[in-house]
Amino acid sequence: MNVLVLAPHPDDEAIGCGGQIALHAQAQDRVAVAFLTSGEFGLAPLPLQQAQHLRESEARAAAKLLGICHLHFLRLPDAYLSAHIAQAANQLAPLLDLHRPDRIYLPHPDDGHPDHRCVIDVLRDALARAPITPPQLLGYEVWTALAGYNQVVDISAVMARKLRAIRQYRSQLLQIRYDRAVRGLNQYRGIVAARSRFAEVFARLDS
């Protein structure tokens, strides 16, 4: 299976679907990640290129742990993605043609972060430009928990790896302990939705 993960910022892929990514890698699926921005706003005091370099380096370290095959950094403006929908779609369309994904993971459209909410618009625009078979779309949760979901994945076997991947984003953990928050969320999902120790949940989206 060819899998593409769309992440508005480096760390969203690990937080939202790091367990599922690791399971795909174990199954010998080919996983690519496209980072729409490099998350420079999260390191605002640093010069732009320095902030981008640091966050992209962290993303590469996390990718090695999760088994991601390909990384693409589109370097669109962090915090202003909604103002660059067409540009983002224009950059994403060739990647859709390159990877021909059977499944795409992206933030669910009701997420509280504006960059996350507009990823679905970027993707739909890009899909209209790319001559590919429509893939399955699955929304993951980062800032805002999913109110409704229809896919549950037991990630107990790879939860430790997911947390190690999140901890590669040291610059962000200095601000918020995402690893602790995600462990709690995935434990809750596991107990309530999967009758397991840890789980991720997803919502099927229309293309």
N, C-alpha and C positions, 0 to 999 in steps of 0.2 A: 504494500500500500504506500502511496505517496501522500505525505502529510505536510501541510503548511500551517505554521502558526504566525498570526499577525499580532505583534506586540507594539502598542503605542510608545512604550519606553522600555529600556533594558530593565529587567526584573519582573515585568508583567507576565512573561512567558513562564517563568519559574513559579511565581505566586499562583497564577490562575490555572495552569495545567502542567506543572512540572512533573507530577506523578504520572499523568497520562503520557507525556512525552517519553519518560523513562520506560514505560511499558511498551510503547510503540518501538523504541529502540531495541528492547529485549526481543521483540517479535520480528526483528530484522526489517521493520518498516523504514522508509527513508524520510527523515524529518528535516525540514528546512524552516528557518525562522526569519521573518522580515521585521526589522525594527523600524517603525515609521519615523520616530525621532530618536535621538541619542540621549534624551533625558537631561540635557544640559541645564535646564531650569532647576533641577534638583541639586546642582552645585553652582548656584548663581554667583557666588563671589569669585569663582575662577573664570579666566578668559574662556571664550567659547570653545576653541580648539582643544584646550587642555581638559575642559570638562567632558567634551565628547570622547576624547582619547581614553580618559579614565573609565568612563561608564562602558565604553565598548570593550575595553580590556576585561572588565568584570564580566561582561556578557560572554566573552570567549571562554573564560574560566568556568562559568556555569554551564556552558554548552558542552564542554568536555565531560563534565560529570553526568549530564543527562543523556548523552549519546546523540546530540544533534549533528547532522551531517553538513549543513550549509547555513551560513549566516549572511544576511544582507542588511546593510545599514543605509537607509534612505536619507537620513539627516535632514528631515523636514523640521521646521521650527517648533521646538517644544513649547507647549501651552497654547499654540496657535494653529493646531492642526485643522480646525474647522474652517479656517480661512484659506486653506491650501488643498481642498478636496480634489480638484481637477489635477493639480500637479502631482499629488500623491497617487491618484489613480493611474496617471500616465507612467509613473515609475513602477507601479505594482503590476500593471498589465503584462510587461515582458517576463516578469517572474512567474506569473501564472502560466504563461506559455512554456516557460523553461521547465518548471517542475510538474506541471499537469497534475495538480493535487486531486486525490480522491476525497479528501476531507480537509477542511480548513477550520482552525480554532481562532476565535477572536473575542474581544470583550463583549459581553452582552450589551445591547443598546440602551439599557436603563441604568447603566453604571453612573455613579455620581460625578466622575471626572469628565470634563468636556472633551478631552482628547480621546478618551475611551468610547464615548457615545457616538462619535462620528466615524469610527473605523468601519462600521457597517455601510455607511454611505460611500466611503472610499472603495470598499470591496465591490459593492454593486456597480459602481461606475467602471471599475477595472474589469469586472466580469463582462460588461457590455462591450468592452474593447478587445477582449481576449477570445480567440476561437477555440475554446475548450469545452469539454463536457461539463455541465454544471456539477460542482462538487457538493458534498454534504457540508453544511455550515453548523458549527456548534459554538454557542456562546459560553464563555467562562466568567467567573466572578473574581473581582479584585477589590475595588473600593466599596462596592455595594453588593450585598448578598443577593442571589437570585431569589425572587419571590416564588417563581415556579420553575421546575426543571423536569426533564423527561429522559435524562440519561445519568446514571450513577455508576461510578467506577471505583472499585475497591483498590486503593493504592497502598494498603498496609505494607506490602512487600517492598515498596520503593520509597516509603515516606522518609526514611533516613537520608536517602540520596537527594530527594527533593529539598530537604532542609539544608543539606550541605551546599546545594546549588544556590539557594537563596542567600546563604551566608557568604557567597563570593561577592555579593554586592555590599561590600563593607562600607562604602561611602554613604549608602542609604540607611544601613542599620544604625549608623551614628545618630540618625534623626528619629527613626521609628523602628522598633524591633519587629520587623515584618515576620521574621521566622517564628516568633512566639505567637503572633496573631494568626498566622496561617496554620500553625500546628493546632491551635484551638478550633479554628473553623473546620479544618479537615477532620478533626476528632469528632466534632459535633455532627458533621455530615455522615461520618462513618457510623456513629451510634444510631442516629435517627433514620438515615436513608438507606444504609447498606448492611446494618447489623454486623459491622466490622470495626476494626480499630480506627481506620482512617479512610476517607473517601473524597473524591472530587465529584461535583455535579455540573451538568451542562444543560443548556436549553437549545433545542433545534431551532434554527432560524431559516427564514425564507430567503432565497437568493434573488 
